[in-house]
Amino acid sequence: MAEQHPWVRQEGETTQAYEAFRVYLLLGGSRTLPKVENELGKSRQLISHWSAKWNWVERCRAYDVHVVEARTDGMINDLAASRDKNLALMDKLRSHLSDRLDTFIQRKEDPTIRWTQALTAMAKVEANWIMLKDDSKTDARIGRIEELVERAIKADHE
């Protein structure tokens, strides 16, 4: 049988006791027994009894830890997705720039301004990846870099 989370209704816990616990739980960082008493119109003794009997503080602590871990996992997944996108872009840029540089060397020509712009753009992507920035400015920069690469590739084929 799967382990039950402590913030769900416990075996033997009455509906009223559980509803009072839910009120307490959903108060978040401002949890107090008097707030539950006031909201439900129950006596201090009854709320205190339920809190002690059903271990409200520990159950809420477990819930709070669970929520923080879930948020952290989400942020980690978002950062990993952003990192993977940046790495793919850097690989694409490196490959294209390497091919273009080989062409310039074979022709004994200097790289074009667009090649230099693309190289600079790749360096910026790498710098953003290292800093793990994930914001709208970084996304806009990556979009600009992708446009530069596409224009450089298009110019090469013309």
KAGI-V335171 format. One line per field, one symbol per residue. burial: # if it has 16 or more other C-alpha atoms within 10 Angstrom, else .. Layout:
burial->???
This chain:
burial->.....##.#.......##.######.......##.##.........#..##..#.#..##..##..............#..##..#..##..#..##..##.............#..##.##.###.##........#...#..##.##..##.....
